[in-house]
């Protein structure tokens, strides 16, 4: 493992992390290996967040750092050529809700472990979720929300997926501040969580069983 790079990501030291990535690329280190070290660093930030030792702003910052590194020209060819995908997920904030910070953090973390992430954005209708599942055929659907009204929207979305005969073809995870313990099963989802790191582990467990 590249402890120096992992540590720089864990400390969210963007300047140092970028310098180390550039150094590794110049020395011929595989971008896939670099991506894995960044993922480990991001996971450590997630663990700190779970313990209350860092804040939501730190998760946003480390997500932005990850995005910046993946967008480096030297990283793209090797990563794009990789067929080693963990799975695919369609993400969106439930209709009636315009919040996306938590969704974006979760999406970044999913990309970091190899998921193909199709982000539908905010205020996503049940119709648009159904259309995306039909066209993309993802492994997982992730629906997020912050406002309490998003819970009703989530129930409608899952109901429409059932009506369209799509519900049994995907796993569904709900996330966001509107989620309370047990909310997922009550709304017809397979899982629910407020914690992006926990959501990541749940999704990984699903694709590993497939």
C-alpha positions in Angstrom: 0.0 0.0 0.0 1.0 3.6 -0.6 0.8 4.9 2.9 1.9 8.4 2.0 -0.9 8.8 -0.6 -3.5 7.2 1.7 -2.4 9.6 4.5 -2.6 12.7 2.3 -6.1 11.8 1.3 -7.2 11.0 4.9 -5.9 14.4 6.0 -7.6 15.9 2.9 -4.3 17.6 2.0 -5.2 18.3 -1.6 -1.9 19.8 -2.6 0.2 17.0 -1.2 -2.2 14.3 -2.6 -2.0 15.8 -6.1 1.8 16.0 -5.9 2.0 12.4 -4.9 -0.3 11.3 -7.7 1.7 13.2 -10.3 4.9 11.6 -8.9 3.4 8.1 -9.1 2.2 8.6 -12.6 5.6 9.9 -13.7 7.2 6.8 -12.3 4.9 4.5 -14.2 2.6 3.5 -11.3 -0.7 2.0 -12.6 -3.6 4.5 -12.3 -5.8 1.7 -11.1 -3.4 1.2 -8.1 -3.5 4.9 -7.5 -7.3 4.9 -7.5 -7.4 2.1 -5.0 -5.1 4.0 -2.6 -7.4 7.0 -2.9 -10.4 4.8 -2.2 -8.7 3.5 1.0 -8.0 7.1 2.1 -11.6 8.1 1.4 -12.8 5.1 3.4 -10.7 6.2 6.3 -12.4 9.7 6.2 -15.7 7.9 6.2 -14.7 6.0 9.3 -13.7 9.2 11.0 -17.1 10.7 10.1 -18.9 7.7 11.6 -17.0 8.2 14.9 -17.9 11.9 14.9 -14.2 13.0 14.4 -14.8 14.9 11.1 -17.7 16.7 9.5 -19.9 16.6 6.4 -17.8 19.3 4.9 -14.8 16.9 5.1 -16.7 14.3 3.2 -17.5 16.9 0.5 -13.9 18.0 0.3 -12.5 14.4 0.0 -15.1 13.7 -2.7 -14.0 16.7 -4.6 -10.4 15.7 -4.2 -11.2 12.2 -5.6 -13.0 13.8 -8.6 -10.1 16.1 -9.3 -7.6 13.2 -9.4 -9.8 11.0 -11.6 -10.1 13.9 -14.1 -6.4 14.2 -14.5 -5.5 13.5 -18.2 -2.9 10.9 -17.2 -5.4 9.0 -15.2 -8.3 8.8 -17.7 -7.0 6.3 -20.4 -6.2 3.5 -18.1 -9.3 3.9 -15.9 -11.6 4.2 -18.9 -10.1 1.0 -20.4 -10.7 -0.9 -17.2 -13.6 -3.4 -17.5 -13.2 -4.3 -13.8 -16.5 -2.7 -12.7 -18.0 -3.4 -9.3 -21.5 -2.9 -10.6 -23.8 -0.1 -11.7 -26.1 2.2 -9.8 -28.8 4.8 -10.8 -28.9 7.6 -8.3 -31.3 10.5 -7.8 -32.9 12.8 -5.3 -36.6 12.0 -4.9 -39.0 14.4 -6.5 -39.9 17.4 -4.4 -36.4 17.6 -2.9 -33.6 19.7 -4.3 -30.8 18.6 -2.0 -27.8 16.8 -3.5 -24.7 17.1 -1.2 -25.2 13.7 0.4 -26.0 12.1 -2.9 -22.9 13.5 -4.6 -20.7 12.3 -1.7 -22.2 8.8 -2.0 -21.8 8.8 -5.7 -18.1 9.8 -5.5 -17.5 7.0 -3.0 -19.2 4.5 -5.2 -17.1 5.6 -8.2 -14.0 5.2 -6.1 -14.7 1.5 -5.6 -15.4 0.8 -9.3 -19.2 1.4 -9.7 -20.6 2.9 -12.8 -22.7 5.7 -11.4 -25.6 7.2 -13.4 -26.7 10.3 -11.6 -30.2 11.5 -12.6 -29.8 14.7 -10.4 -32.4 16.3 -8.1 -36.2 16.4 -8.0 -36.3 13.1 -10.0 -39.8 11.8 -10.9 -40.9 8.2 -10.5 -41.3 8.1 -14.3 -37.6 9.1 -14.8 -36.5 6.5 -12.4 -38.5 3.8 -14.2 -37.2 5.0 -17.6 -33.6 4.8 -16.3 -34.0 1.3 -14.9 -35.6 0.1 -18.2 -32.8 1.6 -20.4 -29.7 1.1 -18.2 -30.7 -2.1 -16.3 -28.5 -1.2 -13.2 -27.8 -3.5 -10.3 -28.9 -0.9 -7.8 -31.2 2.1 -7.5 -30.2 4.7 -4.9 -32.9 7.3 -3.9 -31.9 10.2 -1.6 -33.7 12.8 0.3 -33.3 15.4 3.0 -36.9 16.7 3.5 -39.5 14.6 5.2 -41.7 14.9 2.1 -39.1 12.8 0.3 -40.2 9.8 2.2 -43.6 9.9 0.5 -41.9 10.4 -2.9 -39.6 7.4 -2.3 -42.7 5.3 -1.6 -44.3 6.5 -4.8 -41.1 5.8 -6.8 -40.8 2.2 -5.5 -44.5 1.7 -6.1 -44.1 2.7 -9.8 -41.1 0.4 -10.2 -43.3 -2.4 -8.9 -46.1 -1.5 -11.3 -43.7 -1.4 -14.2 -42.4 -4.9 -13.3 -39.0 -3.5 -12.5 -38.8 -3.7 -8.8 -37.5 -7.3 -8.6 -34.8 -6.6 -11.1 -32.8 -4.2 -8.9 -31.8 -3.7 -5.3 -33.0 -0.4 -3.8 -31.2 1.7 -1.2 -32.5 4.9 0.4 -30.3 7.6 1.9 -30.3 11.0 3.4 -31.3 12.9 6.5 -35.0 12.0 6.1 -34.2 8.4 6.8 -35.0 6.9 10.2 -34.2 3.4 11.4 -36.4 0.9 9.7 -37.6 3.4 7.1 -36.3 1.4 4.2 -38.3 -1.8 4.8 -41.4 0.3 5.5 -41.1 2.0 2.1 -40.4 -1.2 0.2 -36.6 -0.7 -0.2 -33.9 -3.3 0.5 -31.9 -1.1 2.7 -31.6 2.5 4.0 -29.0 4.6 5.8 -28.0 8.1 6.6 -24.3 7.2 6.4 -22.6 7.2 2.9 -19.9 4.8 4.1 -22.4 2.3 5.4 -24.4 2.6 2.1 -21.2 1.8 0.2 -20.6 -1.4 2.2 -24.2 -2.5 1.7 -24.0 -2.0 -2.1 -20.7 -3.8 -2.3 -22.2 -6.8 -0.4 -25.0 -7.0 -2.9 -22.8 -7.1 -6.0 -20.4 -9.5 -4.4 -23.2 -12.0 -3.9 -24.3 -11.7 -7.5 
